Amino acid sequence: MEAIIHGIILAFGLILPLGVQNVFVFTQGAAGVRRALPAAITAALCDTLLIILAVFGLSVIVLQFEWLRLGLMLVGILFLLYMGYALWTAETTADETDHALPVRRQILFAVSVSLLNPHAILDTVGVIGTSALKYTEQEQLYFMLACITVSWLWFLGLAVAGSMLKKLDGTGRVMYMFNKCSAVFIWGTAVYLLAGVA
């Protein structure tokens, strides 16, 4: 029971902050829950993969090699800078929020924001992976399943939240401001990571 509660609390703590994954799933949700399902499911599957790898020892490998950690950070910083630019320059009108990306683009984009995001990788590998080390083999399984469940519920919930916002925001103005704020936050994250590398 302790492992399950720990997994739930830890996963919520890591997934709650506004990040590229969350922003993408939320904005796709503005076109409707069903249309956003490819993005939500792909993001949850990528998180599931990272959690499984972290619990089963990837964290030990990544944390042993400084060059690997730095490489992940630098690629992620460049990616975050690009994502911030894409969000800042996005023109979101009421008509545009009615249309989600095509399924294939949603999946590719969700994979990239999940697996090229240094925060997602380092949080999963560094925090979840190392936290799992304190448990026995069976407890690790419960811990891992709790983290995965939170991830799935969160991303599906974001798609629903985006859809609800669309109903309240007929002009698209709130989504436009959301994109601007998200871009600033993502750039701030990139600067923070860069300071850590330097």
C-alpha positions as CSV (number, residue, x, y, z in Angstrom):
1,M,0.0,0.0,0.0
2,E,2.8,2.4,0.8
3,A,4.3,1.8,-2.7
4,I,1.0,2.6,-4.4
5,I,0.4,5.8,-2.4
6,H,4.0,6.9,-3.0
7,G,3.6,6.2,-6.7
8,I,0.4,8.2,-7.0
9,I,1.7,11.2,-5.1
10,L,5.0,11.2,-6.9
11,A,3.5,10.9,-10.3
12,F,1.0,13.7,-9.7
13,G,3.8,15.9,-8.4
14,L,5.9,15.3,-11.5
15,I,3.1,15.6,-14.1
16,L,1.2,18.6,-12.7
17,P,3.5,21.4,-13.8
18,L,2.7,23.0,-17.1
19,G,5.0,21.5,-19.8
20,V,5.1,20.8,-23.5
21,Q,3.3,17.4,-23.2
22,N,0.5,18.9,-21.1
23,V,0.1,22.0,-23.4
24,F,-0.1,19.9,-26.6
25,V,-2.7,17.4,-25.2
26,F,-4.7,20.3,-23.8
27,T,-4.7,22.3,-27.0
28,Q,-5.7,19.2,-29.0
29,G,-8.6,18.7,-26.6
30,A,-10.0,22.1,-27.6
31,A,-11.1,20.4,-30.9
32,G,-13.0,17.7,-28.9
33,V,-12.2,14.7,-26.7
34,R,-12.5,12.1,-29.5
35,R,-10.3,14.1,-31.9
36,A,-7.6,14.5,-29.2
37,L,-7.5,10.8,-28.2
38,P,-4.4,10.0,-30.4
39,A,-2.4,12.7,-28.7
40,A,-3.5,11.8,-25.2
41,I,-3.0,8.0,-25.7
42,T,0.4,8.5,-27.3
43,A,1.6,10.8,-24.5
44,A,0.4,8.2,-21.9
45,L,2.1,5.3,-23.8
46,C,5.4,7.3,-24.0
47,D,5.1,8.0,-20.2
48,T,4.4,4.3,-19.6
49,L,7.5,3.3,-21.6
50,L,9.7,5.8,-19.7
51,I,8.3,4.7,-16.3
52,I,8.9,1.0,-17.1
53,L,12.5,1.7,-18.3
54,A,13.2,3.8,-15.2
55,V,11.9,1.3,-12.8
56,F,13.8,-1.5,-14.5
57,G,17.2,0.2,-14.3
58,L,17.6,2.8,-17.0
59,S,18.0,5.4,-14.3
60,V,21.2,3.7,-13.1
61,I,22.7,3.8,-16.6
62,V,21.8,7.5,-17.3
63,L,23.0,8.7,-14.0
64,Q,26.3,7.0,-14.3
65,F,27.3,8.7,-17.6
66,E,27.5,12.5,-17.3
67,W,28.0,12.9,-21.1
68,L,24.7,11.1,-21.7
69,R,22.8,13.3,-19.3
70,L,24.3,16.4,-20.8
71,G,23.5,15.2,-24.3
72,L,19.9,14.7,-23.3
73,M,19.7,18.1,-21.7
74,L,21.2,19.9,-24.8
75,V,18.9,18.2,-27.3
76,G,16.0,18.9,-25.0
77,I,16.9,22.6,-24.6
78,L,16.9,23.1,-28.4
79,F,13.6,21.3,-28.7
80,L,12.0,23.5,-25.9
81,L,13.2,26.6,-27.7
82,Y,11.6,25.5,-30.9
83,M,8.4,24.5,-29.1
84,G,8.2,27.9,-27.4
85,Y,8.6,29.6,-30.8
86,A,5.9,27.4,-32.4
87,L,3.4,28.2,-29.6
88,W,4.2,31.9,-29.5
89,T,3.6,32.3,-33.3
90,A,0.5,30.1,-33.4
91,E,-2.6,32.1,-34.4
92,T,-5.5,30.5,-32.5
93,T,-8.9,31.6,-33.6
94,A,-12.3,30.1,-32.8
95,D,-12.3,28.2,-36.1
96,E,-8.8,26.8,-35.6
97,T,-9.6,25.3,-32.2
98,D,-12.3,23.3,-33.9
99,H,-9.7,21.3,-35.8
100,A,-7.2,18.9,-34.2
101,L,-4.0,17.8,-36.1
102,P,-4.4,14.8,-38.3
103,V,-4.0,11.5,-36.4
104,R,-0.5,10.7,-37.8
105,R,0.8,14.2,-37.0
106,Q,-0.7,14.1,-33.5
107,I,1.1,10.8,-32.8
108,L,4.4,12.0,-34.2
109,F,4.2,15.3,-32.3
110,A,3.1,13.6,-29.0
111,V,6.1,11.2,-29.3
112,S,8.5,14.0,-29.9
113,V,7.2,16.2,-27.0
114,S,7.3,13.1,-24.7
115,L,10.7,11.6,-25.6
116,L,12.6,14.7,-26.5
117,N,11.5,16.5,-23.4
118,P,14.4,16.6,-20.9
119,H,12.1,17.3,-18.0
120,A,10.0,14.2,-18.8
121,I,13.1,12.0,-19.2
122,L,15.1,13.3,-16.2
123,D,12.1,13.4,-13.9
124,T,11.1,9.9,-14.9
125,V,14.6,8.4,-14.9
126,G,16.0,10.4,-12.1
127,V,13.1,10.7,-9.7
128,I,10.8,7.7,-10.4
129,G,13.7,5.4,-11.2
130,T,15.6,6.2,-8.1
131,S,12.5,6.2,-5.9
132,A,11.7,2.6,-7.0
133,L,15.0,1.4,-5.7
134,K,13.8,1.5,-2.1
135,Y,11.1,-1.2,-2.8
136,T,11.2,-5.0,-3.2
137,E,10.5,-6.5,-6.6
138,Q,6.7,-6.9,-5.9
139,E,6.5,-3.4,-4.3
140,Q,8.2,-1.9,-7.4
141,L,5.5,-3.4,-9.6
142,Y,2.8,-1.7,-7.5
143,F,4.7,1.5,-7.5
144,M,5.2,1.4,-11.3
145,L,1.5,0.6,-11.9
146,A,0.4,3.5,-9.7
147,C,2.6,5.9,-11.6
148,I,1.4,4.6,-15.0
149,T,-2.3,4.9,-13.9
150,V,-1.9,8.5,-12.8
151,S,-0.3,9.3,-16.2
152,W,-3.2,7.8,-18.2
153,L,-5.8,9.5,-16.1
154,W,-4.0,12.8,-16.4
155,F,-3.6,12.9,-20.1
156,L,-7.2,11.8,-20.8
157,G,-8.3,14.4,-18.3
158,L,-6.3,17.1,-20.1
159,A,-8.1,16.3,-23.3
160,V,-11.5,16.6,-21.5
161,A,-10.4,19.9,-19.9
162,G,-9.3,21.3,-23.3
163,S,-12.7,20.4,-24.7
164,M,-14.5,22.1,-21.8
165,L,-12.5,25.3,-22.2
166,K,-13.5,25.4,-25.9
167,K,-17.1,25.4,-24.9
168,L,-16.5,28.3,-22.5
169,D,-14.3,30.2,-24.9
170,G,-16.2,30.8,-28.1
171,T,-13.7,33.4,-29.5
172,G,-10.5,31.4,-29.1
173,R,-9.0,34.4,-27.1
174,V,-8.4,32.3,-24.0
175,M,-6.6,29.6,-26.0
176,Y,-4.5,32.4,-27.7
177,M,-3.4,33.8,-24.3
178,F,-2.8,30.2,-23.0
179,N,-0.4,29.6,-26.0
180,K,1.5,32.8,-25.2
181,C,1.8,32.0,-21.5
182,S,2.9,28.5,-22.3
183,A,5.5,29.7,-24.7
184,V,7.0,32.0,-22.0
185,F,7.0,29.1,-19.5
186,I,8.6,26.7,-21.9
187,W,11.4,29.2,-22.8
188,G,11.9,29.8,-19.1
189,T,12.3,26.0,-18.6
190,A,14.9,26.0,-21.4
191,V,16.8,28.8,-19.8
192,Y,16.7,27.0,-16.4
193,L,18.0,23.8,-17.9
194,L,20.7,25.7,-19.8
195,A,21.8,27.3,-16.5
196,G,22.0,23.8,-15.0
197,V,24.2,22.6,-17.9
198,A,26.5,25.6,-17.6
